[in-house]
């Protein structure tokens, strides 16, 4: 097993440099003063270059060839497959294209930060065209190597195993029922009275609330922490997971649910198998499975009336509330399940969210496959927003096609993960219910049976199995959107 | 200038990895949860190994040889000298000795953390003997290379240019007047009434106080921040300086002065010349000069009645104080200049501090030169403490010879920096007074003339000149302990 052991050692070495990159990235977002940015960015770029060199070390070719004929256990074989996948994903793109993409993406992203506020589509298009062109080049190279379509090749960077064919079928089905369901829910909620919350929620108390929620949700504070950043995220490393949120003193609703969402990501990372630490097989399976954990925590647990019932006394302890009944579990559940079509994806509720994703999926798929061009995006956006959500975005690029950061960085193929995650979460919940009384566990304030199921079926399996195998082992079938539809119907209708 | 340029690029590259190491070290001390330590330590060790490889890159030999004959400016020549010094300091120690030292030091330091509390000299000696032996081996190699004594060779790692001969002379003089002066001051202070402070100083308010002091002292918050750690330090990088302190809710005195001290280190780092960023010539001159800046801020500014007069109204604003007059400038100055011989170096006042250092200097010098052995340390310690400070430490190893971390890590040659720093600070103050009305600047609450002098004479000169040249350019002479003596006399007698 000399070759396999060499590969393993090499990946562990790479993971150590990535550990430092993760911590320094977190620091950049959560701690670093503005004046530190230039030198930090240079240091991070130097490290990225070093990691790239390690990933392309000459000896790897021989080690992979040698390892194929070594006597490996099933897990080691799976580990080898994952190492090779990561290695090939990285090495097939020529260094010049990597550099050109990095420059074009940085330029587009940097300019976008002001262009968005100024609703400047024309300015954005100037940079975005180059981003699309270079990503198309990347997609073409990956597609030739994989023998797939251009978009499929990009998709596999985030969701290995998922194809355009499967997404087309999945989303076509969703489009047949979602717009009507959203209208029906909106109609129903019109008559539901919601007691308004006050407007004074001190940050210190909100932080305490978040920490209590994390504690309830099994976050291991010996291996992680909660901080503040402009854009909430989950970073760090499995032994030291860093989650962030942002606070608004006039309301607690967003920060609390944001912390619950990130805690789902964090518990997945903290629950990964330690004996595979540093190896690709020991990492999270995909962006969609990662999102399935954050959305399990947020949608399947966090927004349930049972869980909000647990939070209710904490809210009363921490905040002065003059509107009687505002912090009651029933009212909290209403507040956390309002459905309303809107412009902005990140503000969308769980029922309208898939519409935002399907729209982006259809556009980025056609962009990568060369069916449409960058300049066509706004018209398609406006047309689809009207069709799927009845929302008018014409001329409103700011709250329309330039609202997200993903495309500015060339991350075409990422968006489907959000809705795949929501669907997997609903499917996991349905499977979990066969052996776990979820509501009873939440009502008792001891959610460990829920975490045990997730640890055994998802977290500890990391990337040892393909997504389809992982999901089949956990639920008895591959992705089935019926569970998500049933979840929405049960909760909202 | 091809070879010089190659060297420069290479050192900038190394500095980028060191940047990440600095931030991750700071994180380890100030942010990281305990469970993150094992993986973090592995990642840091991997990075250290990489930096070591870069520092010993084969091409460097040719680049140094080639650069010698290139047409360089005076500053570039100085930069080349510093690069070569750092390179040689690193490369002359064989890899096996570096590794053996690293293991022995880690073992000794780790065990010391419990042995100290248990007053366990015998247990400590078991590990310490090996630390001394390996450091002696290192000292011997360095001495042969430098043509110096063993201790001189170790000293040059922290204070290049300083020799045993100069320290012997310097400290011999101090020993003629310091013990008597300490007794005289103690006697005088017996009759000085001190109004006691209360015992409720909330951490939030103490943090505000520290930030106000930093602001007054010119700390650039665009390029740094203040946090908490068990052992206060100044870390990070010049564009992003991280200082830490620790708070005790029952008193504000230590944390406030600790912040002022670290702010001195921080302003030196923030004031280093940007055009030499990443190069050895652009870094702080020595540990002694670094300490001269922290002690300038603490002793020459922070503990002056004028500066404490500026802090006085802030203290009254932030804390409820029942003892009338406690926060008056006069009383604050008394509290901050109490002199009392004691066991612990880090708790010592500025008058007794040099005695702690001279004692350590004499012992570590003789250890490195093979004049004494590890087992001889306690007896020498007890004898010298009695002689220099009239303090009995017999059998009290905990508050005696195993109180400090330095020797556990093999840092022989470091201690003199503390007293050199105090002396340089007094000498800089005397020179500054020729052109700056220091007290008037402090009284006016605008200390910028002080910082301007330090920036021009110390910070911006980094390591372009030798310590002797730097000090001569700033003050007209090399180190002269008379200024330190005069400072103590003026303040205390």
Interface residues (C-beta under 8 A of the other chain):
Chain A: X13 X16 X17 X19 X20 X21 X23 X24 X27 X31 X32 X33 X34 X35 X36 X38 X39 X40 X42 X43 X44 X46 X47 X50 X220 X221 X222 X223 X224 X225 X236 X237 X238 X239 X240 X277
Chain B: X13 X16 X17 X19 X20 X21 X23 X24 X27 X31 X32 X33 X34 X35 X36 X38 X39 X40 X42 X43 X44 X46 X47 X50 X220 X221 X222 X223 X224 X225 X236 X237 X238 X239 X240 X277
